[in-house]
Amino acid sequence: MCFAGFLSGNSGIALIEAIVLAIGIAIQNIPEGAIISMPLKMSGKSRSEAFISGVLSGIVEPIAAMTTVLLINMVVPLLPYLLSFAAGAMIYVVAEELIPEMHEGKKSALGVIGVTIGFVVMMVLDIALG
């Protein structure tokens, strides 16, 4: 969506901001694919079938990105709302699902460390590239 804003000539959106957002999405896609692939592998699927399923689970993103670029004039005014909605959805999932599960079991400190490392990486990317 940010690339669509940049391509439309919106002076409020810089190329570096679009790149930073793309990097953040790419980093987020790694555990997303793993969440799909690992249970499939454990249920008896081959390594390649599990990997392909994980990759295909993210296929909607490039399709939506291309659609956004094609519909640039309609999408740009909606960018702040669409990005806010996406951020809110991710925060909801983390707060509702991941944080409670993180505290279960004997090694709950690892979850806290993982969240902290993820936060630090995103802040470093935001400051260094944005």
Backbone as XML, in Angstrom:
<?xml version="1.0"?>
<chain id="A" units="angstrom">
  <residue number="1" name="MET">
    <atom name="N" x="0.821" y="-1.182" z="0.000"/>
    <atom name="CA" x="0.000" y="0.000" z="0.000"/>
    <atom name="C" x="0.868" y="1.250" z="0.000"/>
  </residue>
  <residue number="2" name="CYS">
    <atom name="N" x="1.962" y="1.222" z="0.737"/>
    <atom name="CA" x="2.832" y="2.392" z="0.763"/>
    <atom name="C" x="3.485" y="2.620" z="-0.591"/>
  </residue>
  <residue number="3" name="PHE">
    <atom name="N" x="3.818" y="1.529" z="-1.299"/>
    <atom name="CA" x="4.388" y="1.700" z="-2.632"/>
    <atom name="C" x="3.379" y="2.370" z="-3.559"/>
  </residue>
  <residue number="4" name="ALA">
    <atom name="N" x="2.109" y="2.033" z="-3.411"/>
    <atom name="CA" x="1.071" y="2.681" z="-4.217"/>
    <atom name="C" x="1.024" y="4.168" z="-3.904"/>
  </residue>
  <residue number="5" name="GLY">
    <atom name="N" x="1.125" y="4.521" z="-2.634"/>
    <atom name="CA" x="1.152" y="5.926" z="-2.252"/>
    <atom name="C" x="2.366" y="6.637" z="-2.814"/>
  </residue>
  <residue number="6" name="PHE">
    <atom name="N" x="3.521" y="5.986" z="-2.752"/>
    <atom name="CA" x="4.738" y="6.581" z="-3.294"/>
    <atom name="C" x="4.621" y="6.762" z="-4.806"/>
  </residue>
  <residue number="7" name="LEU">
    <atom name="N" x="4.128" y="5.742" z="-5.505"/>
    <atom name="CA" x="3.992" y="5.811" z="-6.958"/>
    <atom name="C" x="2.991" y="6.871" z="-7.402"/>
  </residue>
  <residue number="8" name="SER">
    <atom name="N" x="2.037" y="7.186" z="-6.546"/>
    <atom name="CA" x="1.051" y="8.197" z="-6.913"/>
    <atom name="C" x="1.599" y="9.608" z="-6.770"/>
  </residue>
  <residue number="9" name="GLY">
    <atom name="N" x="2.802" y="9.731" z="-6.217"/>
    <atom name="CA" x="3.407" y="11.043" z="-6.054"/>
    <atom name="C" x="3.026" y="11.713" z="-4.753"/>
  </residue>
  <residue number="10" name="ASN">
    <atom name="N" x="2.445" y="10.968" z="-3.830"/>
    <atom name="CA" x="2.072" y="11.520" z="-2.531"/>
    <atom name="C" x="3.345" y="11.950" z="-1.811"/>
  </residue>
  <residue number="11" name="SER">
    <atom name="N" x="3.466" y="13.241" z="-1.543"/>
    <atom name="CA" x="4.694" y="13.757" z="-0.935"/>
    <atom name="C" x="4.872" y="13.310" z="0.512"/>
  </residue>
  <residue number="12" name="GLY">
    <atom name="N" x="3.816" y="12.791" z="1.126"/>
    <atom name="CA" x="3.915" y="12.344" z="2.508"/>
    <atom name="C" x="4.471" y="10.940" z="2.646"/>
  </residue>
  <residue number="13" name="ILE">
    <atom name="N" x="4.678" y="10.262" z="1.535"/>
    <atom name="CA" x="5.171" y="8.885" z="1.575"/>
    <atom name="C" x="6.488" y="8.815" z="0.806"/>
  </residue>
  <residue number="14" name="ALA">
    <atom name="N" x="7.560" y="8.487" z="1.500"/>
    <atom name="CA" x="8.877" y="8.384" z="0.882"/>
    <atom name="C" x="9.153" y="6.934" z="0.498"/>
  </residue>
  <residue number="15" name="LEU">
    <atom name="N" x="10.036" y="6.772" z="-0.472"/>
    <atom name="CA" x="10.408" y="5.426" z="-0.917"/>
    <atom name="C" x="10.981" y="4.623" z="0.240"/>
  </residue>
  <residue number="16" name="ILE">
    <atom name="N" x="11.796" y="5.240" z="1.087"/>
    <atom name="CA" x="12.405" y="4.512" z="2.205"/>
    <atom name="C" x="11.331" y="3.991" z="3.158"/>
  </residue>
  <residue number="17" name="GLU">
    <atom name="N" x="10.254" y="4.744" z="3.347"/>
    <atom name="CA" x="9.164" y="4.276" z="4.208"/>
    <atom name="C" x="8.505" y="3.037" z="3.620"/>
  </residue>
  <residue number="18" name="ALA">
    <atom name="N" x="8.319" y="3.042" z="2.315"/>
    <atom name="CA" x="7.724" y="1.880" z="1.657"/>
    <atom name="C" x="8.649" y="0.667" z="1.778"/>
  </residue>
  <residue number="19" name="ILE">
    <atom name="N" x="9.941" y="0.884" z="1.649"/>
    <atom name="CA" x="10.906" y="-0.215" z="1.766"/>
    <atom name="C" x="10.931" y="-0.758" z="3.191"/>
  </residue>
  <residue number="20" name="VAL">
    <atom name="N" x="10.915" y="0.127" z="4.183"/>
    <atom name="CA" x="10.913" y="-0.310" z="5.582"/>
    <atom name="C" x="9.672" y="-1.151" z="5.869"/>
  </residue>
  <residue number="21" name="LEU">
    <atom name="N" x="8.528" y="-0.699" z="5.374"/>
    <atom name="CA" x="7.303" y="-1.468" z="5.578"/>
    <atom name="C" x="7.405" y="-2.841" z="4.909"/>
  </residue>
  <residue number="22" name="ALA">
    <atom name="N" x="7.965" y="-2.888" z="3.701"/>
    <atom name="CA" x="8.132" y="-4.168" z="3.009"/>
    <atom name="C" x="9.054" y="-5.101" z="3.783"/>
  </residue>
  <residue number="23" name="ILE">
    <atom name="N" x="10.117" y="-4.565" z="4.376"/>
    <atom name="CA" x="11.029" y="-5.387" z="5.186"/>
    <atom name="C" x="10.296" y="-5.925" z="6.416"/>
  </residue>
  <residue number="24" name="GLY">
    <atom name="N" x="9.523" y="-5.069" z="7.061"/>
    <atom name="CA" x="8.744" y="-5.514" z="8.227"/>
    <atom name="C" x="7.770" y="-6.620" z="7.872"/>
  </residue>
  <residue number="25" name="ILE">
    <atom name="N" x="7.111" y="-6.488" z="6.730"/>
    <atom name="CA" x="6.172" y="-7.524" z="6.293"/>
    <atom name="C" x="6.927" y="-8.814" z="5.988"/>
  </residue>
  <residue number="26" name="ALA">
    <atom name="N" x="8.080" y="-8.706" z="5.352"/>
    <atom name="CA" x="8.866" y="-9.902" z="5.036"/>
    <atom name="C" x="9.308" y="-10.625" z="6.307"/>
  </residue>
  <residue number="27" name="ILE">
    <atom name="N" x="9.743" y="-9.864" z="7.314"/>
    <atom name="CA" x="10.149" y="-10.481" z="8.580"/>
    <atom name="C" x="8.965" y="-11.178" z="9.240"/>
  </residue>
  <residue number="28" name="GLN">
    <atom name="N" x="7.813" y="-10.538" z="9.176"/>
    <atom name="CA" x="6.599" y="-11.115" z="9.773"/>
    <atom name="C" x="6.166" y="-12.383" z="9.033"/>
  </residue>
  <residue number="29" name="ASN">
    <atom name="N" x="6.468" y="-12.488" z="7.758"/>
    <atom name="CA" x="6.045" y="-13.643" z="6.975"/>
    <atom name="C" x="6.817" y="-14.914" z="7.327"/>
  </residue>
  <residue number="30" name="ILE">
    <atom name="N" x="7.991" y="-14.782" z="7.893"/>
    <atom name="CA" x="8.787" y="-15.966" z="8.238"/>
    <atom name="C" x="8.069" y="-16.819" z="9.289"/>
  </residue>
  <residue number="31" name="PRO">
    <atom name="N" x="7.700" y="-16.259" z="10.445"/>
    <atom name="CA" x="6.982" y="-17.102" z="11.409"/>
    <atom name="C" x="5.583" y="-17.484" z="10.929"/>
  </residue>
  <residue number="32" name="GLU">
    <atom name="N" x="4.984" y="-16.644" z="10.099"/>
    <atom name="CA" x="3.663" y="-16.975" z="9.569"/>
    <atom name="C" x="3.726" y="-18.246" z="8.723"/>
  </residue>
  <residue number="33" name="GLY">
    <atom name="N" x="4.726" y="-18.346" z="7.856"/>
    <atom name="CA" x="4.905" y="-19.557" z="7.053"/>
    <atom name="C" x="5.259" y="-20.760" z="7.913"/>
  </residue>
  <residue number="34" name="ALA">
    <atom name="N" x="6.061" y="-20.521" z="8.960"/>
    <atom name="CA" x="6.439" y="-21.614" z="9.857"/>
    <atom name="C" x="5.234" y="-22.160" z="10.609"/>
  </residue>
  <residue number="35" name="ILE">
    <atom name="N" x="4.311" y="-21.269" z="10.972"/>
    <atom name="CA" x="3.112" y="-21.702" z="11.693"/>
    <atom name="C" x="2.281" y="-22.645" z="10.835"/>
  </residue>
  <residue number="36" name="ILE">
    <atom name="N" x="2.313" y="-22.462" z="9.546"/>
    <atom name="CA" x="1.595" y="-23.345" z="8.624"/>
    <atom name="C" x="2.401" y="-24.624" z="8.383"/>
  </residue>
  <residue number="37" name="SER">
    <atom name="N" x="3.700" y="-24.459" z="8.123"/>
    <atom name="CA" x="4.530" y="-25.586" z="7.693"/>
    <atom name="C" x="4.823" y="-26.603" z="8.791"/>
  </residue>
  <residue number="38" name="MET">
    <atom name="N" x="5.136" y="-26.138" z="9.988"/>
    <atom name="CA" x="5.572" y="-27.061" z="11.041"/>
    <atom name="C" x="4.501" y="-28.075" z="11.439"/>
  </residue>
  <residue number="39" name="PRO">
    <atom name="N" x="3.261" y="-27.670" z="11.666"/>
    <atom name="CA" x="2.253" y="-28.686" z="11.994"/>
    <atom name="C" x="2.003" y="-29.670" z="10.842"/>
  </residue>
  <residue number="40" name="LEU">
    <atom name="N" x="2.094" y="-29.182" z="9.602"/>
    <atom name="CA" x="1.912" y="-30.080" z="8.466"/>
    <atom name="C" x="3.017" y="-31.131" z="8.425"/>
  </residue>
  <residue number="41" name="LYS">
    <atom name="N" x="4.254" y="-30.714" z="8.672"/>
    <atom name="CA" x="5.382" y="-31.652" z="8.704"/>
    <atom name="C" x="5.202" y="-32.660" z="9.828"/>
  </residue>
  <residue number="42" name="MET">
    <atom name="N" x="4.753" y="-32.180" z="10.991"/>
    <atom name="CA" x="4.569" y="-33.082" z="12.135"/>
    <atom name="C" x="3.406" y="-34.051" z="11.910"/>
  </residue>
  <residue number="43" name="SER">
    <atom name="N" x="2.447" y="-33.677" z="11.055"/>
    <atom name="CA" x="1.308" y="-34.563" z="10.802"/>
    <atom name="C" x="1.587" y="-35.589" z="9.713"/>
  </residue>
  <residue number="44" name="GLY">
    <atom name="N" x="2.817" y="-35.583" z="9.172"/>
    <atom name="CA" x="3.182" y="-36.614" z="8.225"/>
    <atom name="C" x="3.401" y="-36.155" z="6.798"/>
  </residue>
  <residue number="45" name="LYS">
    <atom name="N" x="3.164" y="-34.883" z="6.508"/>
    <atom name="CA" x="3.424" y="-34.374" z="5.157"/>
    <atom name="C" x="4.932" y="-34.329" z="4.931"/>
  </residue>
  <residue number="46" name="SER">
    <atom name="N" x="5.320" y="-34.405" z="3.667"/>
    <atom name="CA" x="6.749" y="-34.331" z="3.362"/>
    <atom name="C" x="7.249" y="-32.912" z="3.618"/>
  </residue>
  <residue number="47" name="ARG">
    <atom name="N" x="8.554" y="-32.796" z="3.724"/>
    <atom name="CA" x="9.158" y="-31.485" z="3.961"/>
    <atom name="C" x="8.803" y="-30.508" z="2.844"/>
  </residue>
  <residue number="48" name="SER">
    <atom name="N" x="8.857" y="-30.959" z="1.595"/>
    <atom name="CA" x="8.552" y="-30.065" z="0.472"/>
    <atom name="C" x="7.079" y="-29.681" z="0.444"/>
  </residue>
  <residue number="49" name="GLU">
    <atom name="N" x="6.170" y="-30.608" z="0.754"/>
    <atom name="CA" x="4.741" y="-30.267" z="0.801"/>
    <atom name="C" x="4.455" y="-29.243" z="1.891"/>
  </residue>
  <residue number="50" name="ALA">
    <atom name="N" x="5.061" y="-29.422" z="3.046"/>
    <atom name="CA" x="4.865" y="-28.482" z="4.150"/>
    <atom name="C" x="5.427" y="-27.111" z="3.789"/>
  </residue>
  <residue number="51" name="PHE">
    <atom name="N" x="6.603" y="-27.099" z="3.164"/>
    <atom name="CA" x="7.217" y="-25.825" z="2.778"/>
    <atom name="C" x="6.367" y="-25.103" z="1.740"/>
  </residue>
  <residue number="52" name="ILE">
    <atom name="N" x="5.931" y="-25.817" z="0.724"/>
    <atom name="CA" x="5.104" y="-25.206" z="-0.329"/>
    <atom name="C" x="3.798" y="-24.675" z="0.255"/>
  </residue>
  <residue number="53" name="SER">
    <atom name="N" x="3.195" y="-25.401" z="1.162"/>
    <atom name="CA" x="1.966" y="-24.924" z="1.811"/>
    <atom name="C" x="2.222" y="-23.637" z="2.593"/>
  </residue>
  <residue number="54" name="GLY">
    <atom name="N" x="3.341" y="-23.567" z="3.276"/>
    <atom name="CA" x="3.696" y="-22.357" z="4.013"/>
    <atom name="C" x="3.909" y="-21.173" z="3.093"/>
  </residue>
  <residue number="55" name="VAL">
    <atom name="N" x="4.584" y="-21.408" z="1.981"/>
    <atom name="CA" x="4.806" y="-20.339" z="1.006"/>
    <atom name="C" x="3.482" y="-19.892" z="0.394"/>
  </residue>
  <residue number="56" name="LEU">
    <atom name="N" x="2.635" y="-20.844" z="0.031"/>
    <atom name="CA" x="1.354" y="-20.497" z="-0.593"/>
    <atom name="C" x="0.400" y="-19.784" z="0.360"/>
  </residue>
  <residue number="57" name="SER">
    <atom name="N" x="0.609" y="-19.968" z="1.667"/>
    <atom name="CA" x="-0.256" y="-19.269" z="2.627"/>
    <atom name="C" x="-0.082" y="-17.756" z="2.552"/>
  </residue>
  <residue number="58" name="GLY">
    <atom name="N" x="1.054" y="-17.306" z="2.040"/>
    <atom name="CA" x="1.301" y="-15.876" z="1.918"/>
    <atom name="C" x="1.079" y="-15.328" z="0.517"/>
  </residue>
  <residue number="59" name="ILE">
    <atom name="N" x="0.540" y="-16.139" z="-0.384"/>
    <atom name="CA" x="0.383" y="-15.723" z="-1.775"/>
    <atom name="C" x="-0.604" y="-14.561" z="-1.919"/>
  </residue>
  <residue number="60" name="VAL">
    <atom name="N" x="-1.492" y="-14.417" z="-0.965"/>
    <atom name="CA" x="-2.479" y="-13.337" z="-1.044"/>
    <atom name="C" x="-1.814" y="-11.958" z="-0.962"/>
  </residue>
  <residue number="61" name="GLU">
    <atom name="N" x="-0.680" y="-11.862" z="-0.300"/>
    <atom name="CA" x="-0.039" y="-10.561" z="-0.133"/>
    <atom name="C" x="0.461" y="-9.960" z="-1.446"/>
  </residue>
  <residue number="62" name="PRO">
    <atom name="N" x="1.221" y="-10.681" z="-2.279"/>
    <atom name="CA" x="1.626" y="-10.057" z="-3.549"/>
    <atom name="C" x="0.434" y="-9.795" z="-4.475"/>
  </residue>
  <residue number="63" name="ILE">
    <atom name="N" x="-0.576" y="-10.644" z="-4.409"/>
    <atom name="CA" x="-1.769" y="-10.405" z="-5.229"/>
    <atom name="C" x="-2.457" y="-9.119" z="-4.782"/>
  </residue>
  <residue number="64" name="ALA">
    <atom name="N" x="-2.603" y="-8.946" z="-3.483"/>
    <atom name="CA" x="-3.219" y="-7.719" z="-2.961"/>
    <atom name="C" x="-2.350" y="-6.505" z="-3.262"/>
  </residue>
  <residue number="65" name="ALA">
    <atom name="N" x="-1.036" y="-6.666" z="-3.209"/>
    <atom name="CA" x="-0.139" y="-5.546" z="-3.511"/>
    <atom name="C" x="-0.296" y="-5.101" z="-4.961"/>
  </residue>
  <residue number="66" name="MET">
    <atom name="N" x="-0.348" y="-6.050" z="-5.877"/>
    <atom name="CA" x="-0.511" y="-5.697" z="-7.291"/>
    <atom name="C" x="-1.870" y="-5.054" z="-7.536"/>
  </residue>
  <residue number="67" name="THR">
    <atom name="N" x="-2.902" y="-5.555" z="-6.878"/>
    <atom name="CA" x="-4.237" y="-4.960" z="-6.996"/>
    <atom name="C" x="-4.220" y="-3.527" z="-6.485"/>
  </residue>
  <residue number="68" name="THR">
    <atom name="N" x="-3.527" y="-3.310" z="-5.379"/>
    <atom name="CA" x="-3.424" y="-1.972" z="-4.803"/>
    <atom name="C" x="-2.740" y="-1.013" z="-5.775"/>
  </residue>
  <residue number="69" name="VAL">
    <atom name="N" x="-1.649" y="-1.464" z="-6.386"/>
    <atom name="CA" x="-0.939" y="-0.611" z="-7.340"/>
    <atom name="C" x="-1.827" y="-0.312" z="-8.548"/>
  </residue>
  <residue number="70" name="LEU">
    <atom name="N" x="-2.586" y="-1.303" z="-9.013"/>
    <atom name="CA" x="-3.470" y="-1.083" z="-10.160"/>
    <atom name="C" x="-4.609" y="-0.122" z="-9.831"/>
  </residue>
  <residue number="71" name="LEU">
    <atom name="N" x="-5.066" y="-0.136" z="-8.591"/>
    <atom name="CA" x="-6.173" y="0.726" z="-8.165"/>
    <atom name="C" x="-5.665" y="1.931" z="-7.368"/>
  </residue>
  <residue number="72" name="ILE">
    <atom name="N" x="-4.501" y="2.417" z="-7.747"/>
    <atom name="CA" x="-3.777" y="3.422" z="-6.977"/>
    <atom name="C" x="-4.615" y="4.645" z="-6.618"/>
  </residue>
  <residue number="73" name="ASN">
    <atom name="N" x="-5.401" y="5.154" z="-7.548"/>
    <atom name="CA" x="-6.158" y="6.371" z="-7.288"/>
    <atom name="C" x="-7.260" y="6.167" z="-6.261"/>
  </residue>
  <residue number="74" name="MET">
    <atom name="N" x="-7.795" y="4.969" z="-6.190"/>
    <atom name="CA" x="-8.834" y="4.683" z="-5.203"/>
    <atom name="C" x="-8.239" y="4.357" z="-3.835"/>
  </residue>
  <residue number="75" name="VAL">
    <atom name="N" x="-7.064" y="3.753" z="-3.818"/>
    <atom name="CA" x="-6.493" y="3.230" z="-2.586"/>
    <atom name="C" x="-5.756" y="4.288" z="-1.769"/>
  </residue>
  <residue number="76" name="VAL">
    <atom name="N" x="-5.064" y="5.196" z="-2.442"/>
    <atom name="CA" x="-4.223" y="6.160" z="-1.724"/>
    <atom name="C" x="-4.989" y="6.931" z="-0.649"/>
  </residue>
  <residue number="77" name="PRO">
    <atom name="N" x="-6.186" y="7.442" z="-0.915"/>
    <atom name="CA" x="-6.887" y="8.155" z="0.158"/>
    <atom name="C" x="-7.261" y="7.256" z="1.343"/>
  </residue>
  <residue number="78" name="LEU">
    <atom name="N" x="-7.327" y="5.962" z="1.106"/>
    <atom name="CA" x="-7.703" y="5.024" z="2.160"/>
    <atom name="C" x="-6.507" y="4.458" z="2.924"/>
  </residue>
  <residue number="79" name="LEU">
    <atom name="N" x="-5.285" y="4.773" z="2.476"/>
    <atom name="CA" x="-4.086" y="4.184" z="3.085"/>
    <atom name="C" x="-4.027" y="4.307" z="4.603"/>
  </residue>
  <residue number="80" name="PRO">
    <atom name="N" x="-4.240" y="5.476" z="5.184"/>
    <atom name="CA" x="-4.142" y="5.553" z="6.645"/>
    <atom name="C" x="-5.124" y="4.621" z="7.350"/>
  </residue>
  <residue number="81" name="TYR">
    <atom name="N" x="-6.321" y="4.494" z="6.809"/>
    <atom name="CA" x="-7.330" y="3.638" z="7.437"/>
    <atom name="C" x="-6.995" y="2.161" z="7.258"/>
  </residue>
  <residue number="82" name="LEU">
    <atom name="N" x="-6.545" y="1.788" z="6.057"/>
    <atom name="CA" x="-6.204" y="0.390" z="5.794"/>
    <atom name="C" x="-5.003" y="-0.058" z="6.634"/>
  </residue>
  <residue number="83" name="LEU">
    <atom name="N" x="-3.992" y="0.787" z="6.718"/>
    <atom name="CA" x="-2.808" y="0.437" z="7.510"/>
    <atom name="C" x="-3.132" y="0.388" z="9.001"/>
  </residue>
  <residue number="84" name="SER">
    <atom name="N" x="-3.985" y="1.297" z="9.460"/>
    <atom name="CA" x="-4.400" y="1.275" z="10.870"/>
    <atom name="C" x="-5.184" y="0.017" z="11.184"/>
  </residue>
  <residue number="85" name="PHE">
    <atom name="N" x="-6.059" y="-0.377" z="10.271"/>
    <atom name="CA" x="-6.831" y="-1.604" z="10.466"/>
    <atom name="C" x="-5.906" y="-2.814" z="10.535"/>
  </residue>
  <residue number="86" name="ALA">
    <atom name="N" x="-4.931" y="-2.890" z="9.632"/>
    <atom name="CA" x="-3.993" y="-4.018" z="9.623"/>
    <atom name="C" x="-3.192" y="-4.067" z="10.921"/>
  </residue>
  <residue number="87" name="ALA">
    <atom name="N" x="-2.720" y="-2.910" z="11.383"/>
    <atom name="CA" x="-1.956" y="-2.867" z="12.633"/>
    <atom name="C" x="-2.826" y="-3.287" z="13.811"/>
  </residue>
  <residue number="88" name="GLY">
    <atom name="N" x="-4.056" y="-2.808" z="13.849"/>
    <atom name="CA" x="-4.968" y="-3.179" z="14.928"/>
    <atom name="C" x="-5.269" y="-4.661" z="14.942"/>
  </residue>
  <residue number="89" name="ALA">
    <atom name="N" x="-5.432" y="-5.248" z="13.760"/>
    <atom name="CA" x="-5.693" y="-6.690" z="13.672"/>
    <atom name="C" x="-4.515" y="-7.490" z="14.213"/>
  </residue>
  <residue number="90" name="MET">
    <atom name="N" x="-3.299" y="-7.075" z="13.884"/>
    <atom name="CA" x="-2.121" y="-7.787" z="14.377"/>
    <atom name="C" x="-1.970" y="-7.628" z="15.888"/>
  </residue>
  <residue number="91" name="ILE">
    <atom name="N" x="-2.221" y="-6.437" z="16.399"/>
    <atom name="CA" x="-2.139" y="-6.225" z="17.845"/>
    <atom name="C" x="-3.183" y="-7.082" z="18.560"/>
  </residue>
  <residue number="92" name="TYR">
    <atom name="N" x="-4.374" y="-7.172" z="17.986"/>
    <atom name="CA" x="-5.428" y="-7.999" z="18.592"/>
    <atom name="C" x="-4.988" y="-9.465" z="18.653"/>
  </residue>
  <residue number="93" name="VAL">
    <atom name="N" x="-4.450" y="-9.984" z="17.567"/>
    <atom name="CA" x="-4.026" y="-11.387" z="17.539"/>
    <atom name="C" x="-2.944" y="-11.637" z="18.584"/>
  </residue>
  <residue number="94" name="VAL">
    <atom name="N" x="-1.984" y="-10.730" z="18.671"/>
    <atom name="CA" x="-0.905" y="-10.897" z="19.649"/>
    <atom name="C" x="-1.456" y="-10.867" z="21.070"/>
  </residue>
  <residue number="95" name="ALA">
    <atom name="N" x="-2.306" y="-9.886" z="21.351"/>
    <atom name="CA" x="-2.839" y="-9.742" z="22.708"/>
    <atom name="C" x="-3.778" y="-10.882" z="23.079"/>
  </residue>
  <residue number="96" name="GLU">
    <atom name="N" x="-4.575" y="-11.326" z="22.143"/>
    <atom name="CA" x="-5.599" y="-12.339" z="22.426"/>
    <atom name="C" x="-5.046" y="-13.763" z="22.417"/>
  </residue>
  <residue number="97" name="GLU">
    <atom name="N" x="-4.142" y="-14.050" z="21.494"/>
    <atom name="CA" x="-3.690" y="-15.430" z="21.306"/>
    <atom name="C" x="-2.266" y="-15.697" z="21.790"/>
  </residue>
  <residue number="98" name="LEU">
    <atom name="N" x="-1.336" y="-14.878" z="21.368"/>
    <atom name="CA" x="0.065" y="-15.215" z="21.601"/>
    <atom name="C" x="0.533" y="-14.930" z="23.022"/>
  </residue>
  <residue number="99" name="ILE">
    <atom name="N" x="0.171" y="-13.801" z="23.572"/>
    <atom name="CA" x="0.658" y="-13.457" z="24.916"/>
    <atom name="C" x="0.159" y="-14.442" z="25.974"/>
  </residue>
  <residue number="100" name="PRO">
    <atom name="N" x="-1.139" y="-14.816" z="25.989"/>
    <atom name="CA" x="-1.555" y="-15.808" z="26.991"/>
    <atom name="C" x="-0.853" y="-17.160" z="26.828"/>
  </residue>
  <residue number="101" name="GLU">
    <atom name="N" x="-0.672" y="-17.621" z="25.592"/>
    <atom name="CA" x="0.001" y="-18.899" z="25.358"/>
    <atom name="C" x="1.477" y="-18.831" z="25.723"/>
  </residue>
  <residue number="102" name="MET">
    <atom name="N" x="2.052" y="-17.651" z="25.603"/>
    <atom name="CA" x="3.466" y="-17.476" z="25.892"/>
    <atom name="C" x="3.778" y="-17.771" z="27.363"/>
  </residue>
  <residue number="103" name="HIS">
    <atom name="N" x="2.833" y="-17.574" z="28.251"/>
    <atom name="CA" x="3.076" y="-17.746" z="29.680"/>
    <atom name="C" x="2.761" y="-19.155" z="30.174"/>
  </residue>
  <residue number="104" name="GLU">
    <atom name="N" x="2.383" y="-20.043" z="29.267"/>
    <atom name="CA" x="2.115" y="-21.425" z="29.655"/>
    <atom name="C" x="3.419" y="-22.222" z="29.624"/>
  </residue>
  <residue number="105" name="GLY">
    <atom name="N" x="3.544" y="-23.158" z="30.487"/>
    <atom name="CA" x="4.704" y="-24.033" z="30.480"/>
    <atom name="C" x="5.844" y="-23.524" z="31.333"/>
  </residue>
  <residue number="106" name="LYS">
    <atom name="N" x="6.923" y="-24.299" z="31.318"/>
    <atom name="CA" x="8.063" y="-24.019" z="32.185"/>
    <atom name="C" x="8.988" y="-22.942" z="31.630"/>
  </residue>
  <residue number="107" name="LYS">
    <atom name="N" x="8.994" y="-22.751" z="30.319"/>
    <atom name="CA" x="9.939" y="-21.827" z="29.706"/>
    <atom name="C" x="9.244" y="-20.562" z="29.222"/>
  </residue>
  <residue number="108" name="SER">
    <atom name="N" x="8.380" y="-19.993" z="30.048"/>
    <atom name="CA" x="7.635" y="-18.803" z="29.637"/>
    <atom name="C" x="8.543" y="-17.596" z="29.443"/>
  </residue>
  <residue number="109" name="ALA">
    <atom name="N" x="9.702" y="-17.586" z="30.061"/>
    <atom name="CA" x="10.628" y="-16.455" z="29.892"/>
    <atom name="C" x="11.125" y="-16.371" z="28.449"/>
  </residue>
  <residue number="110" name="LEU">
    <atom name="N" x="11.216" y="-17.495" z="27.750"/>
    <atom name="CA" x="11.652" y="-17.477" z="26.351"/>
    <atom name="C" x="10.687" y="-16.676" z="25.488"/>
  </residue>
  <residue number="111" name="GLY">
    <atom name="N" x="9.407" y="-16.774" z="25.774"/>
    <atom name="CA" x="8.414" y="-16.003" z="25.023"/>
    <atom name="C" x="8.595" y="-14.514" z="25.229"/>
  </residue>
  <residue number="112" name="VAL">
    <atom name="N" x="8.829" y="-14.126" z="26.453"/>
    <atom name="CA" x="9.054" y="-12.707" z="26.760"/>
    <atom name="C" x="10.319" y="-12.213" z="26.059"/>
  </residue>
  <residue number="113" name="ILE">
    <atom name="N" x="11.349" y="-13.020" z="26.072"/>
    <atom name="CA" x="12.598" y="-12.655" z="25.393"/>
    <atom name="C" x="12.350" y="-12.525" z="23.891"/>
  </residue>
  <residue number="114" name="GLY">
    <atom name="N" x="11.578" y="-13.442" z="23.318"/>
    <atom name="CA" x="11.263" y="-13.375" z="21.892"/>
    <atom name="C" x="10.495" y="-12.124" z="21.516"/>
  </residue>
  <residue number="115" name="VAL">
    <atom name="N" x="9.507" y="-11.773" z="22.327"/>
    <atom name="CA" x="8.738" y="-10.546" z="22.079"/>
    <atom name="C" x="9.655" y="-9.330" z="22.180"/>
  </residue>
  <residue number="116" name="THR">
    <atom name="N" x="10.522" y="-9.320" z="23.168"/>
    <atom name="CA" x="11.440" y="-8.200" z="23.356"/>
    <atom name="C" x="12.390" y="-8.067" z="22.172"/>
  </residue>
  <residue number="117" name="ILE">
    <atom name="N" x="12.949" y="-9.177" z="21.724"/>
    <atom name="CA" x="13.863" y="-9.147" z="20.572"/>
    <atom name="C" x="13.115" y="-8.657" z="19.330"/>
  </residue>
  <residue number="118" name="GLY">
    <atom name="N" x="11.908" y="-9.151" z="19.110"/>
    <atom name="CA" x="11.109" y="-8.699" z="17.967"/>
    <atom name="C" x="10.837" y="-7.209" z="18.014"/>
  </residue>
  <residue number="119" name="PHE">
    <atom name="N" x="10.502" y="-6.702" z="19.189"/>
    <atom name="CA" x="10.250" y="-5.275" z="19.353"/>
    <atom name="C" x="11.512" y="-4.466" z="19.059"/>
  </residue>
  <residue number="120" name="VAL">
    <atom name="N" x="12.642" y="-4.919" z="19.587"/>
    <atom name="CA" x="13.898" y="-4.204" z="19.372"/>
    <atom name="C" x="14.263" y="-4.199" z="17.885"/>
  </residue>
  <residue number="121" name="VAL">
    <atom name="N" x="14.108" y="-5.325" z="17.212"/>
    <atom name="CA" x="14.423" y="-5.384" z="15.771"/>
    <atom name="C" x="13.558" y="-4.383" z="14.997"/>
  </residue>
  <residue number="122" name="MET">
    <atom name="N" x="12.262" y="-4.344" z="15.286"/>
    <atom name="CA" x="11.377" y="-3.418" z="14.580"/>
    <atom name="C" x="11.726" y="-1.969" z="14.893"/>
  </residue>
  <residue number="123" name="MET">
    <atom name="N" x="12.097" y="-1.660" z="16.123"/>
    <atom name="CA" x="12.483" y="-0.286" z="16.454"/>
    <atom name="C" x="13.786" y="0.105" z="15.764"/>
  </residue>
  <residue number="124" name="VAL">
    <atom name="N" x="14.742" y="-0.824" z="15.710"/>
    <atom name="CA" x="16.001" y="-0.551" z="15.017"/>
    <atom name="C" x="15.729" y="-0.280" z="13.534"/>
  </residue>
  <residue number="125" name="LEU">
    <atom name="N" x="14.878" y="-1.126" z="12.917"/>
    <atom name="CA" x="14.528" y="-0.897" z="11.515"/>
    <atom name="C" x="13.835" y="0.437" z="11.328"/>
  </residue>
  <residue number="126" name="ASP">
    <atom name="N" x="12.956" y="0.772" z="12.227"/>
    <atom name="CA" x="12.220" y="2.038" z="12.121"/>
    <atom name="C" x="13.169" y="3.237" z="12.226"/>
  </residue>
  <residue number="127" name="ILE">
    <atom name="N" x="14.090" y="3.183" z="13.171"/>
    <atom name="CA" x="15.000" y="4.304" z="13.381"/>
    <atom name="C" x="16.083" y="4.335" z="12.300"/>
  </residue>
  <residue number="128" name="ALA">
    <atom name="N" x="16.651" y="3.189" z="11.970"/>
    <atom name="CA" x="17.750" y="3.144" z="11.010"/>
    <atom name="C" x="17.291" y="3.440" z="9.584"/>
  </residue>
  <residue number="129" name="LEU">
    <atom name="N" x="16.111" y="2.958" z="9.223"/>
    <atom name="CA" x="15.680" y="3.090" z="7.833"/>
    <atom name="C" x="14.582" y="4.136" z="7.639"/>
  </residue>
  <residue number="130" name="GLY">
    <atom name="N" x="14.003" y="4.599" z="8.720"/>
    <atom name="CA" x="12.853" y="5.481" z="8.548"/>
    <atom name="C" x="13.111" y="6.867" z="8.981"/>
  </residue>
</chain>
